[in-house]
Amino acid sequence: MSEAELIVEEARLEELEDAWDTLAVANASPVSGPAWMLGWWRHVAPSGSQLRVAAVHDRGELIGIVPLCVEPNDPHDYRLLAHDFSSSVTPLARADRTWEVAAAAAEVLGRAQPRLAALALAPLLASSPWATALSDVWPGRIAPLVLRHSVANARRSHSSTPPWKSG
């Protein structure tokens, strides 16, 4: 049975760095790991921003993390950490546990203050299930608006020939 905690202090996030990094490696998403996201938090995040990170555990093991913050100019819009400084960031979960992590995270985020009105997931890969997962499992009758402000391609070609012209 998974349970989520809402993290609002950087010191608590630092305690989870190794487990968080393991999730980032398993998801092949280095910019969603603690080195990049906490670096952004410490040096780039707008002054006055507040952490609102949902960390999901199963029997003491971190199985997922939804790293969000609230910025002072939009206190009811929760945004992914490093959203304005990355090509693609995402919540993370162990394989086959995305919806479970989303449900536990949504439960704790639904009680967070300031009250969440919009959940901005960007930049998010087009293939990411997170916007759908969080929308599908949000508790209560009124879910926040889950937004993909921008979508990144899931596949990038290193060839100068477009894929539709290659033979």
OpenMM code with the backbone's topology and positions (N, CA, C; nanometers):
from openmm import Vec3, app, unit

residues = "MET SER GLU ALA GLU LEU ILE VAL GLU GLU ALA ARG LEU GLU GLU LEU GLU ASP ALA TRP ASP THR LEU ALA VAL ALA ASN ALA SER PRO VAL SER GLY PRO ALA TRP MET LEU GLY TRP TRP ARG HIS VAL ALA PRO SER GLY SER GLN LEU ARG VAL ALA ALA VAL HIS ASP ARG GLY GLU LEU ILE GLY ILE VAL PRO LEU CYS VAL GLU PRO ASN ASP PRO HIS ASP TYR ARG LEU LEU ALA HIS ASP PHE SER SER SER VAL THR PRO LEU ALA ARG ALA ASP ARG THR TRP GLU VAL ALA ALA ALA ALA ALA GLU VAL LEU GLY ARG ALA GLN PRO ARG LEU ALA ALA LEU ALA LEU ALA PRO LEU LEU ALA SER SER PRO TRP ALA THR ALA LEU SER ASP VAL TRP PRO GLY ARG ILE ALA PRO LEU VAL LEU ARG HIS SER VAL ALA ASN ALA ARG ARG SER HIS SER SER THR PRO PRO TRP LYS SER GLY".split()
positions = [
    Vec3(0.0848, -0.1182, 0.0000),
    Vec3(0.0000, 0.0000, 0.0000),
    Vec3(0.0886, 0.1236, 0.0000),
    Vec3(0.0669, 0.2117, -0.0934),
    Vec3(0.1494, 0.3312, -0.1024),
    Vec3(0.0874, 0.4460, -0.0232),
    Vec3(0.1752, 0.5331, 0.0231),
    Vec3(0.1300, 0.6539, 0.0907),
    Vec3(0.2192, 0.7689, 0.0481),
    Vec3(0.1581, 0.8868, 0.0438),
    Vec3(0.2308, 1.0043, -0.0026),
    Vec3(0.2537, 1.1011, 0.1115),
    Vec3(0.3617, 1.1748, 0.0987),
    Vec3(0.3889, 1.2856, 0.1908),
    Vec3(0.4061, 1.4106, 0.1078),
    Vec3(0.3626, 1.5219, 0.1629),
    Vec3(0.3823, 1.6503, 0.0976),
    Vec3(0.5073, 1.7128, 0.1563),
    Vec3(0.6043, 1.7396, 0.0712),
    Vec3(0.7314, 1.7961, 0.1155),
    Vec3(0.7341, 1.9447, 0.0818),
    Vec3(0.7601, 2.0249, 0.1831),
    Vec3(0.7666, 2.1704, 0.1646),
    Vec3(0.9029, 2.2256, 0.2060),
    Vec3(0.9914, 2.1397, 0.2549),
    Vec3(1.1244, 2.1816, 0.3013),
    Vec3(1.2330, 2.1155, 0.2161),
    Vec3(1.3278, 2.1951, 0.1728),
    Vec3(1.4382, 2.1440, 0.0915),
    Vec3(1.5181, 2.0354, 0.1647),
    Vec3(1.5346, 2.0491, 0.2941),
    Vec3(1.6117, 1.9509, 0.3707),
    Vec3(1.5514, 1.8112, 0.3583),
    Vec3(1.4198, 1.8011, 0.3569),
    Vec3(1.3553, 1.6695, 0.3422),
    Vec3(1.3804, 1.6138, 0.2025),
    Vec3(1.3773, 1.6992, 0.1014),
    Vec3(1.4068, 1.6528, -0.0344),
    Vec3(1.5495, 1.6008, -0.0446),
    Vec3(1.6413, 1.6680, 0.0223),
    Vec3(1.7809, 1.6240, 0.0198),
    Vec3(1.7953, 1.4834, 0.0776),
    Vec3(1.7140, 1.4486, 0.1759),
    Vec3(1.7173, 1.3132, 0.2332),
    Vec3(1.6766, 1.2079, 0.1305),
    Vec3(1.5990, 1.2465, 0.0312),
    Vec3(1.5489, 1.1522, -0.0699),
    Vec3(1.6323, 1.1521, -0.1980),
    Vec3(1.7414, 1.2285, -0.2009),
    Vec3(1.8179, 1.2451, -0.3249),
    Vec3(1.8608, 1.1138, -0.3896),
    Vec3(1.9150, 1.0206, -0.3135),
    Vec3(1.9627, 0.8948, -0.3729),
    Vec3(1.8482, 0.8155, -0.4343),
    Vec3(1.7382, 0.8016, -0.3614),
    Vec3(1.6226, 0.7272, -0.4127),
    Vec3(1.5595, 0.7997, -0.5315),
    Vec3(1.5528, 0.9319, -0.5253),
    Vec3(1.5000, 1.0130, -0.6348),
    Vec3(1.5870, 0.9963, -0.7580),
    Vec3(1.7185, 0.9991, -0.7408),
    Vec3(1.8101, 0.9811, -0.8525),
    Vec3(1.7926, 0.8430, -0.9161),
    Vec3(1.7718, 0.7412, -0.8349),
    Vec3(1.7466, 0.6063, -0.8867),
    Vec3(1.6232, 0.6052, -0.9763),
    Vec3(1.5173, 0.6748, -0.9351),
    Vec3(1.3962, 0.6842, -1.0179),
    Vec3(1.4251, 0.7570, -1.1497),
    Vec3(1.5041, 0.8637, -1.1435),
    Vec3(1.5370, 0.9390, -1.2648),
    Vec3(1.6153, 0.8514, -1.3630),
    Vec3(1.7098, 0.7733, -1.3128),
    Vec3(1.7879, 0.6833, -1.3981),
    Vec3(1.6968, 0.5762, -1.4577),
    Vec3(1.6123, 0.5157, -1.3765),
    Vec3(1.5215, 0.4112, -1.4241),
    Vec3(1.4251, 0.4635, -1.5303),
    Vec3(1.3903, 0.5916, -1.5225),
    Vec3(1.2993, 0.6531, -1.6191),
    Vec3(1.3722, 0.7214, -1.7338),
    Vec3(1.5061, 0.7094, -1.7367),
    Vec3(1.5890, 0.7742, -1.8400),
    Vec3(1.5544, 0.9222, -1.8522),
    Vec3(1.5441, 0.9881, -1.7362),
    Vec3(1.5060, 1.1293, -1.7329),
    Vec3(1.5977, 1.2070, -1.6383),
    Vec3(1.7222, 1.2318, -1.6804),
    Vec3(1.8165, 1.2975, -1.5905),
    Vec3(1.7756, 1.4380, -1.5473),
    Vec3(1.7052, 1.5134, -1.6319),
    Vec3(1.6653, 1.6484, -1.5922),
    Vec3(1.5463, 1.6479, -1.4966),
    Vec3(1.4907, 1.5305, -1.4694),
    Vec3(1.3853, 1.5191, -1.3686),
    Vec3(1.4410, 1.4662, -1.2369),
    Vec3(1.5722, 1.4522, -1.2310),
    Vec3(1.6394, 1.4041, -1.1112),
    Vec3(1.6747, 1.5164, -1.0163),
    Vec3(1.7235, 1.4814, -0.8996),
    Vec3(1.7495, 1.5813, -0.7966),
    Vec3(1.8626, 1.6781, -0.8296),
    Vec3(1.9657, 1.6344, -0.8992),
    Vec3(2.0768, 1.7262, -0.9280),
    Vec3(2.0270, 1.8461, -1.0091),
    Vec3(1.9518, 1.8190, -1.1139),
    Vec3(1.9023, 1.9261, -1.2000),
    Vec3(1.7931, 2.0071, -1.1311),
    Vec3(1.6953, 1.9368, -1.0747),
    Vec3(1.5803, 2.0076, -1.0174),
    Vec3(1.6154, 2.0859, -0.8914),
    Vec3(1.6979, 2.0286, -0.8057),
    Vec3(1.7369, 2.1034, -0.6854),
    Vec3(1.8338, 2.2157, -0.7194),
    Vec3(1.9162, 2.1962, -0.8238),
    Vec3(2.0012, 2.3056, -0.8716),
    Vec3(1.9155, 2.4223, -0.9198),
    Vec3(1.8096, 2.3906, -0.9942),
    Vec3(1.7164, 2.4953, -1.0386),
    Vec3(1.6510, 2.5627, -0.9181),
    Vec3(1.6077, 2.4811, -0.8227),
    Vec3(1.5412, 2.5350, -0.7041),
    Vec3(1.6318, 2.6339, -0.6300),
    Vec3(1.7563, 2.5972, -0.6138),
    Vec3(1.8498, 2.6797, -0.5358),
    Vec3(1.8947, 2.8060, -0.6096),
    Vec3(1.9027, 2.8003, -0.7430),
    Vec3(1.9672, 2.9089, -0.8155),
    Vec3(1.8796, 2.9826, -0.9174),
    Vec3(1.7678, 2.9241, -0.9574),
    Vec3(1.6896, 2.9835, -1.0659),
    Vec3(1.5437, 3.0103, -1.0276),
    Vec3(1.4897, 2.9349, -0.9349),
    Vec3(1.3479, 2.9507, -0.8981),
    Vec3(1.3188, 3.0950, -0.8583),
    Vec3(1.2027, 3.1458, -0.8973),
    Vec3(1.1670, 3.2827, -0.8594),
    Vec3(1.1679, 3.3004, -0.7074),
    Vec3(1.2162, 3.4136, -0.6638),
    Vec3(1.2193, 3.4456, -0.5211),
    Vec3(1.0780, 3.4358, -0.4635),
    Vec3(1.0671, 3.3726, -0.3500),
    Vec3(0.9367, 3.3573, -0.2854),
    Vec3(0.8630, 3.2308, -0.3245),
    Vec3(0.9206, 3.1492, -0.4142),
    Vec3(0.8570, 3.0226, -0.4522),
    Vec3(0.8559, 2.9276, -0.3330),
    Vec3(0.7606, 2.8353, -0.3339),
    Vec3(0.7473, 2.7382, -0.2256),
    Vec3(0.7412, 2.5977, -0.2830),
    Vec3(0.8108, 2.5054, -0.2202),
    Vec3(0.8071, 2.3654, -0.2620),
    Vec3(0.6720, 2.3039, -0.2293),
    Vec3(0.6235, 2.2189, -0.3190),
    Vec3(0.5040, 2.1381, -0.2981),
    Vec3(0.5296, 2.0053, -0.3703),
    Vec3(0.6122, 1.9220, -0.3101),
    Vec3(0.6555, 1.7971, -0.3722),
    Vec3(0.5805, 1.6811, -0.3088),
    Vec3(0.5175, 1.5999, -0.3916),
    Vec3(0.4519, 1.4785, -0.3438),
    Vec3(0.5483, 1.3627, -0.3632),
    Vec3(0.5898, 1.3017, -0.2534),
    Vec3(0.6776, 1.1849, -0.2576),
    Vec3(0.5946, 1.0642, -0.2153),
    Vec3(0.5958, 0.9601, -0.2956),
    Vec3(0.5118, 0.8431, -0.2705),
    Vec3(0.6012, 0.7252, -0.2329),
    Vec3(0.5673, 0.6632, -0.1206),
    Vec3(0.6462, 0.5523, -0.0657),
    Vec3(0.5613, 0.4262, -0.0572),
    Vec3(0.6266, 0.3130, -0.0697),
    Vec3(0.5653, 0.1828, -0.0447),
    Vec3(0.6578, 0.1080, 0.0504),
    Vec3(0.6101, 0.0854, 0.1712),
    Vec3(0.6893, 0.0193, 0.2760),
    Vec3(0.8246, 0.0882, 0.2956),
    Vec3(0.8239, 0.2210, 0.2952),
    Vec3(0.9451, 0.2976, 0.3196),
    Vec3(1.0311, 0.3243, 0.1978),
    Vec3(0.9987, 0.2641, 0.0839),
    Vec3(1.0777, 0.2826, -0.0382),
    Vec3(1.0099, 0.3863, -0.1264),
    Vec3(1.0882, 0.4823, -0.1780),
    Vec3(1.0350, 0.5828, -0.2690),
    Vec3(1.0003, 0.5157, -0.4015),
    Vec3(0.8725, 0.5227, -0.4397),
    Vec3(0.8299, 0.4629, -0.5672),
    Vec3(0.7865, 0.5689, -0.6683),
    Vec3(0.7769, 0.6934, -0.6237),
    Vec3(0.7393, 0.7986, -0.7161),
    Vec3(0.7540, 0.9357, -0.6542),
    Vec3(0.7691, 1.0354, -0.7415),
    Vec3(0.7827, 1.1720, -0.6935),
    Vec3(0.7215, 1.2658, -0.7973),
    Vec3(0.6443, 1.3605, -0.7468),
    Vec3(0.5844, 1.4642, -0.8308),
    Vec3(0.6401, 1.5962, -0.7784),
    Vec3(0.7522, 1.6436, -0.8371),
    Vec3(0.8238, 1.7599, -0.7849),
    Vec3(0.7661, 1.8925, -0.8348),
    Vec3(0.6901, 1.9583, -0.7499),
    Vec3(0.6200, 2.0810, -0.7862),
    Vec3(0.6620, 2.1972, -0.6976),
    Vec3(0.6273, 2.3156, -0.7437),
    Vec3(0.6443, 2.4359, -0.6636),
    Vec3(0.5295, 2.5311, -0.6929),
    Vec3(0.5161, 2.6268, -0.6051),
    Vec3(0.4195, 2.7348, -0.6212),
    Vec3(0.5002, 2.8627, -0.6321),
    Vec3(0.4753, 2.9390, -0.7355),
    Vec3(0.5465, 3.0651, -0.7550),
    Vec3(0.4604, 3.1798, -0.7039),
    Vec3(0.5230, 3.2854, -0.6533),
    Vec3(0.4465, 3.3929, -0.5888),
    Vec3(0.3486, 3.4662, -0.6801),
    Vec3(0.3750, 3.4710, -0.8108),
    Vec3(0.2843, 3.5424, -0.9010),
    Vec3(0.1594, 3.4615, -0.9354),
    Vec3(0.1599, 3.3302, -0.9138),
    Vec3(0.0447, 3.2428, -0.9384),
    Vec3(0.0329, 3.1412, -0.8253),
    Vec3(-0.0101, 3.1819, -0.7067),
    Vec3(-0.0060, 3.0919, -0.5916),
    Vec3(-0.0997, 2.9720, -0.5985),
    Vec3(-0.1910, 2.9683, -0.6944),
    Vec3(-0.2813, 2.8542, -0.7055),
    Vec3(-0.2462, 2.7638, -0.8230),
    Vec3(-0.1388, 2.7990, -0.8956),
    Vec3(-0.0901, 2.7158, -1.0051),
    Vec3(0.0354, 2.6431, -0.9575),
    Vec3(0.0282, 2.5124, -0.9546),
    Vec3(0.1439, 2.4321, -0.9166),
    Vec3(0.2172, 2.3945, -1.0446),
    Vec3(0.3503, 2.4112, -1.0434),
    Vec3(0.4322, 2.3862, -1.1620),
    Vec3(0.5436, 2.2877, -1.1286),
    Vec3(0.5852, 2.2109, -1.2294),
    Vec3(0.6995, 2.1219, -1.2112),
    Vec3(0.8245, 2.2043, -1.1849),
    Vec3(0.9103, 2.1556, -1.0972),
    Vec3(1.0390, 2.2206, -1.0756),
    Vec3(1.1147, 2.2244, -1.2082),
    Vec3(1.1885, 2.3297, -1.2311),
    Vec3(1.2714, 2.3483, -1.3502),
    Vec3(1.1894, 2.3570, -1.4790),
    Vec3(1.0623, 2.3878, -1.4680),
    Vec3(0.9741, 2.3936, -1.5845),
    Vec3(1.0184, 2.4963, -1.6879),
    Vec3(1.0794, 2.6025, -1.6450),
    Vec3(1.1177, 2.7090, -1.7371),
    Vec3(1.2656, 2.7028, -1.7766),
    Vec3(1.3318, 2.5925, -1.7440),
    Vec3(1.4756, 2.5834, -1.7641),
    Vec3(1.5165, 2.4477, -1.8209),
    Vec3(1.4200, 2.3735, -1.8725),
    Vec3(1.4462, 2.2367, -1.9172),
    Vec3(1.3722, 2.2087, -2.0465),
    Vec3(1.4235, 2.1148, -2.1225),
    Vec3(1.3558, 2.0747, -2.2453),
    Vec3(1.2409, 1.9803, -2.2162),
    Vec3(1.2512, 1.9047, -2.1097),
    Vec3(1.1457, 1.8109, -2.0732),
    Vec3(1.1652, 1.7682, -1.9284),
    Vec3(1.0659, 1.7940, -1.8454),
    Vec3(1.0672, 1.7468, -1.7073),
    Vec3(0.9393, 1.6689, -1.6832),
    Vec3(0.9430, 1.5813, -1.5838),
    Vec3(0.8284, 1.4943, -1.5616),
    Vec3(0.8261, 1.4431, -1.4185),
    Vec3(0.7084, 1.4130, -1.3665),
    Vec3(0.7039, 1.3329, -1.2439),
    Vec3(0.7663, 1.1967, -1.2741),
    Vec3(0.8037, 1.1251, -1.1709),
    Vec3(0.8696, 0.9954, -1.1885),
    Vec3(0.7988, 0.8878, -1.1072),
    Vec3(0.7988, 0.7668, -1.1603),
    Vec3(0.7437, 0.6524, -1.0873),
    Vec3(0.8177, 0.5267, -1.1284),
    Vec3(0.8168, 0.4293, -1.0383),
    Vec3(0.8697, 0.2979, -1.0750),
    Vec3(0.7821, 0.2391, -1.1845),
    Vec3(0.8405, 0.1506, -1.2633),
    Vec3(0.7691, 0.0887, -1.3749),
    Vec3(0.6359, 0.0310, -1.3300),
    Vec3(0.5342, 0.0522, -1.4089),
    Vec3(0.3986, -0.0009, -1.3867),
    Vec3(0.3296, 0.0532, -1.2623),
    Vec3(0.3774, 0.1640, -1.2066),
    Vec3(0.3139, 0.2183, -1.0859),
    Vec3(0.2721, 0.3641, -1.1035),
    Vec3(0.2688, 0.4110, -1.2272),
    Vec3(0.2360, 0.5512, -1.2534),
    Vec3(0.1003, 0.5895, -1.1967),
    Vec3(-0.0042, 0.5113, -1.2238),
    Vec3(-0.1384, 0.5483, -1.1767),
    Vec3(-0.1480, 0.5395, -1.0251),
    Vec3(-0.0809, 0.4444, -0.9658),
    Vec3(-0.0781, 0.4333, -0.8192),
    Vec3(-0.0100, 0.5554, -0.7577),
    Vec3(0.1047, 0.5944, -0.8150),
    Vec3(0.1758, 0.7129, -0.7665),
    Vec3(0.0904, 0.8370, -0.7893),
    Vec3(0.0280, 0.8476, -0.9062),
    Vec3(-0.0575, 0.9628, -0.9357),
    Vec3(-0.1713, 0.9732, -0.8350),
    Vec3(-0.2337, 0.8619, -0.8006),
    Vec3(-0.3458, 0.8640, -0.7062),
    Vec3(-0.3006, 0.9091, -0.5675),
    Vec3(-0.1905, 0.8556, -0.5207),
    Vec3(-0.1406, 0.8939, -0.3882),
    Vec3(-0.0969, 1.0398, -0.3879),
    Vec3(-0.0297, 1.0832, -0.4943),
    Vec3(0.0142, 1.2224, -0.5037),
    Vec3(-0.1059, 1.3160, -0.5112),
    Vec3(-0.2056, 1.2812, -0.5900),
    Vec3(-0.3251, 1.3652, -0.6033),
    Vec3(-0.3959, 1.3807, -0.4699),
    Vec3(-0.3996, 1.2745, -0.3932),
    Vec3(-0.4649, 1.2791, -0.2613),
    Vec3(-0.3971, 1.3822, -0.1709),
    Vec3(-0.2647, 1.3795, -0.1633),
    Vec3(-0.1936, 1.4728, -0.0755),
    Vec3(-0.1916, 1.6139, -0.1346),
    Vec3(-0.1806, 1.6265, -0.2663),
    Vec3(-0.1815, 1.7587, -0.3288),
    Vec3(-0.3192, 1.8244, -0.3190),
    Vec3(-0.4230, 1.7430, -0.3177),
    Vec3(-0.5578, 1.7955, -0.3049),
    Vec3(-0.5840, 1.8624, -0.1711),
    Vec3(-0.5039, 1.8310, -0.0715),
    Vec3(-0.5169, 1.8920, 0.0618),
    Vec3(-0.4152, 2.0032, 0.0852),
    Vec3(-0.3260, 2.0255, -0.0095),
    Vec3(-0.2178, 2.1228, 0.0076),
    Vec3(-0.2712, 2.2659, 0.0075),
    Vec3(-0.1940, 2.3522, 0.0727),
    Vec3(-0.2240, 2.4954, 0.0730),
    Vec3(-0.1054, 2.5684, 0.0121),
    Vec3(-0.1229, 2.6717, -0.0654),
    Vec3(-0.2515, 2.7228, -0.1090),
    Vec3(-0.3242, 2.6204, -0.1955),
    Vec3(-0.4562, 2.6308, -0.1972),
    Vec3(-0.5388, 2.5348, -0.2696),
    Vec3(-0.5030, 2.5377, -0.4186),
    Vec3(-0.4853, 2.4207, -0.4717),
    Vec3(-0.4453, 2.4020, -0.6107),
    Vec3(-0.5632, 2.4263, -0.7048),
    Vec3(-0.5458, 2.5159, -0.8016),
    Vec3(-0.6481, 2.5404, -0.9038),
    Vec3(-0.6046, 2.4843, -1.0390),
    Vec3(-0.4732, 2.4922, -1.0671),
    Vec3(-0.4208, 2.4424, -1.1941),
    Vec3(-0.2884, 2.3716, -1.1691),
    Vec3(-0.2714, 2.2614, -1.2371),
    Vec3(-0.1487, 2.1831, -1.2287),
    Vec3(-0.0821, 2.1923, -1.3655),
    Vec3(0.0262, 2.2678, -1.3737),
    Vec3(0.0940, 2.2931, -1.5010),
    Vec3(0.2069, 2.1922, -1.5197),
    Vec3(0.1868, 2.0989, -1.6091),
    Vec3(0.2865, 1.9967, -1.6381),
    Vec3(0.3537, 2.0316, -1.7703),
    Vec3(0.4654, 2.0983, -1.7615),
    Vec3(0.5350, 2.1375, -1.8837),
    Vec3(0.6802, 2.1671, -1.8499),
    Vec3(0.7678, 2.1479, -1.9436),
    Vec3(0.7472, 2.0818, -2.0715),
    Vec3(0.7438, 1.9300, -2.0519),
    Vec3(0.6446, 1.8677, -2.1054),
    Vec3(0.6194, 1.7255, -2.0853),
    Vec3(0.6238, 1.6546, -2.2195),
    Vec3(0.6872, 1.5391, -2.2241),
    Vec3(0.6904, 1.4620, -2.3484),
    Vec3(0.5485, 1.4263, -2.3916),
    Vec3(0.5249, 1.4245, -2.5207),
    Vec3(0.3935, 1.3894, -2.5742),
    Vec3(0.3526, 1.2486, -2.5321),
    Vec3(0.4490, 1.1609, -2.5128),
    Vec3(0.4198, 1.0225, -2.4764),
    Vec3(0.3957, 1.0031, -2.3269),
    Vec3(0.4102, 1.1076, -2.2486),
    Vec3(0.3960, 1.0955, -2.1037),
    Vec3(0.2510, 1.0708, -2.0620),
    Vec3(0.2297, 0.9775, -1.9704),
    Vec3(0.0940, 0.9507, -1.9213),
    Vec3(0.0508, 1.0402, -1.8057),
    Vec3(0.1387, 1.1288, -1.7579),
    Vec3(0.1131, 1.1977, -1.6313),
    Vec3(-0.0075, 1.2898, -1.6320),
    Vec3(-0.0302, 1.3655, -1.7369),
    Vec3(-0.1463, 1.4552, -1.7396),
    Vec3(-0.2750, 1.3743, -1.7303),
    Vec3(-0.2836, 1.2660, -1.8040),
    Vec3(-0.4019, 1.1800, -1.7993),
    Vec3(-0.4143, 1.1113, -1.6643),
    Vec3(-0.3047, 1.0578, -1.6144),
    Vec3(-0.3085, 0.9855, -1.4867),
    Vec3(-0.3566, 1.0756, -1.3735),
    Vec3(-0.2993, 1.1933, -1.3611),
    Vec3(-0.3393, 1.2830, -1.2522),
    Vec3(-0.4837, 1.3309, -1.2677),
    Vec3(-0.5274, 1.3565, -1.3900),
    Vec3(-0.6671, 1.3954, -1.4130),
    Vec3(-0.7624, 1.2816, -1.3783),
    Vec3(-0.7272, 1.1600, -1.4198),
    Vec3(-0.8147, 1.0442, -1.3986),
    Vec3(-0.8359, 1.0098, -1.2520),
    Vec3(-0.7338, 1.0305, -1.1697),
    Vec3(-0.7412, 0.9807, -1.0318),
    Vec3(-0.7635, 1.0902, -0.9280),
    Vec3(-0.7784, 1.2157, -0.9715),
    Vec3(-0.7913, 1.3247, -0.8750),
    Vec3(-0.9123, 1.3007, -0.7860),
    Vec3(-0.8951, 1.3114, -0.6537),
    Vec3(-1.0071, 1.2848, -0.5616),
    Vec3(-1.1077, 1.4005, -0.5603),
    Vec3(-1.2280, 1.3691, -0.5232),
    Vec3(-1.3310, 1.4724, -0.5118),
    Vec3(-1.4032, 1.4963, -0.6426),
    Vec3(-1.5029, 1.5826, -0.6349),
    Vec3(-1.5861, 1.6085, -0.7520),
    Vec3(-1.5254, 1.7099, -0.8472),
    Vec3(-1.4435, 1.7998, -0.7958),
    Vec3(-1.3861, 1.9034, -0.8813),
    Vec3(-1.2347, 1.8879, -0.8833),
    Vec3(-1.1849, 1.8487, -0.9966),
    Vec3(-1.0398, 1.8328, -1.0140),
    Vec3(-0.9811, 1.9638, -1.0635),
    Vec3(-0.8532, 1.9873, -1.0340),
    Vec3(-0.7894, 2.1076, -1.0893),
    Vec3(-0.7732, 2.0933, -1.2397),
    Vec3(-0.7508, 2.2026, -1.3031),
    Vec3(-0.7194, 2.2022, -1.4442),
    Vec3(-0.5766, 2.1497, -1.4587),
    Vec3(-0.5596, 2.0413, -1.5339),
    Vec3(-0.4268, 1.9856, -1.5581),
    Vec3(-0.3852, 2.0296, -1.6972),
    Vec3(-0.2776, 2.1069, -1.7033),
    Vec3(-0.2352, 2.1697, -1.8285),
    Vec3(-0.1024, 2.1164, -1.8765),
    Vec3(-0.0903, 2.1040, -2.0079),
    Vec3(0.0381, 2.0831, -2.0739),
    Vec3(0.0647, 2.2119, -2.1495),
    Vec3(0.1388, 2.3030, -2.0904),
    Vec3(0.1648, 2.4310, -2.1560),
    Vec3(0.2465, 2.4138, -2.2830),
    Vec3(0.3302, 2.3127, -2.2849),
    Vec3(0.4069, 2.2820, -2.4047),
    Vec3(0.4304, 2.1326, -2.4068),
    Vec3(0.4510, 2.0798, -2.5245),
    Vec3(0.4723, 1.9369, -2.5399),
    Vec3(0.6000, 1.9173, -2.6194),
    Vec3(0.6865, 1.8324, -2.5712),
    Vec3(0.8125, 1.8030, -2.6405),
    Vec3(0.7976, 1.6731, -2.7186),
    Vec3(0.8682, 1.6633, -2.8306),
    Vec3(0.8656, 1.5401, -2.9080),
    Vec3(0.9292, 1.4276, -2.8293),
    Vec3(0.8744, 1.3091, -2.8424),
    Vec3(0.9288, 1.1933, -2.7737),
    Vec3(1.0456, 1.1337, -2.8510),
    Vec3(1.0558, 1.1641, -2.9793),
    Vec3(1.1619, 1.1076, -3.0621),
    Vec3(1.2311, 1.2205, -3.1375),
    Vec3(1.3599, 1.2219, -3.1275),
    Vec3(1.4373, 1.3218, -3.2001),
    Vec3(1.5286, 1.2478, -3.2989),
    Vec3(1.5354, 1.2972, -3.4177),
    Vec3(1.6203, 1.2374, -3.5195),
    Vec3(1.7505, 1.3164, -3.5289),
    Vec3(1.8619, 1.2463, -3.5370),
    Vec3(1.9912, 1.3117, -3.5523),
    Vec3(2.0299, 1.3226, -3.6998),
    Vec3(1.9474, 1.2703, -3.7851),
    Vec3(1.9734, 1.2739, -3.9287),
    Vec3(1.9227, 1.4050, -3.9866),
    Vec3(1.9874, 1.4516, -4.0936),
    Vec3(1.9398, 1.5719, -4.1604),
    Vec3(1.8247, 1.5400, -4.2558),
    Vec3(1.8018, 1.4110, -4.2821),
    Vec3(1.6922, 1.3683, -4.3681),
    Vec3(1.5683, 1.3443, -4.2844),
    Vec3(1.4558, 1.4073, -4.3162),
    Vec3(1.3336, 1.3817, -4.2384),
    Vec3(1.2947, 1.2345, -4.2460),
    Vec3(1.2373, 1.1777, -4.1385),
    Vec3(1.2060, 1.0346, -4.1350),
    Vec3(1.1137, 0.9905, -4.2473),
    Vec3(1.0236, 1.0778, -4.2949),
    Vec3(0.9301, 1.0381, -4.3988),
    Vec3(0.9959, 1.0311, -4.5367),
    Vec3(1.1185, 1.0828, -4.5487),
    Vec3(1.1898, 1.0773, -4.6773),
    Vec3(1.2990, 0.9703, -4.6805),
    Vec3(1.3258, 0.9102, -4.5651),
    Vec3(1.4330, 0.8099, -4.5629),
    Vec3(1.3821, 0.6810, -4.6259),
    Vec3(1.4708, 0.6098, -4.6892),
    Vec3(1.4299, 0.4938, -4.7648),
    Vec3(1.4570, 0.3693, -4.6966),
] * unit.nanometer
topology = app.Topology()
chain = topology.addChain("A")
for resn in residues:
    res = topology.addResidue(resn, chain)
    for name in ("N", "CA", "C"):
        topology.addAtom(name, app.Element.getBySymbol(name[0]), res)
